[in-house]
């Protein structure tokens, strides 16, 4: 039998373009990872992991801890609202309702807003109006607003992908609406929800612009959520911006990449366990 791609020149052309795009994308990724590793690994030293930051050691340990705290606090704030909104849109609201359409359009619009705009909004709202100034809470609230559309939309799509027969079988056995949602629907949609959480974590860990206006750049572990702090991405930006610690900046980039990979790996492990 003659293959379709041999019969249609356009199919051959599209197949070649797809392969070129794959090679180009993988090549850029490999180049970036290789460049960061080559430039950063030789500059990693024990002084960079000192417990306290000084102008002599340029330690990134406080920034690593702050990144983990910021990620956890942001997810604690954003997950209940994002998942709760998705449950309402899918399980309770009428799909033809204008409110549902407005919420979906708004979420998609917010997903495309530049992070610097979120930073300015967080500075005016949480920093000035709420009086939190540059603080961990201001940064977490701003990042929660940033990742909320991602969590909500991915959770909504995951819930829509659950077959209606699951719900009907649960109702047929006498389960109520709420019990069906938490015992049948949400567990079935958990892989999709975790995928949204992983995307959100990647954006939280790599965010810089929004946190410069909200969390600040103090290189120390905060004693409360209303103290200023800096994450690993902001620490990397500060080192590069000063231009005096390029070696430490490359080493920080390696650690940031490793942290992102470890968080994604851990999230995938959790997703697989929940899926089982």
MOKA-V425477 format. One record per run of one state. SS is the DSSP state (H for helix, E for strand, - for the rest). FROM is the first residue (numbers start at 1). TO is the last residue. If there is no record, write none. Layout:
BEGIN
SS:FROM:TO, SS:FROM:TO
END
This chain:
BEGIN
-:1:3, H:4:7, -:8:8, H:9:41, -:42:45, H:46:49, -:50:60, H:61:92, -:93:97, H:98:111, -:112:114, H:115:129, -:130:135, H:136:160, -:161:163, H:164:172, -:173:176, H:177:206, -:207:208, H:209:214, -:215:231, H:232:242, -:243:245, H:246:275, -:276:276
END
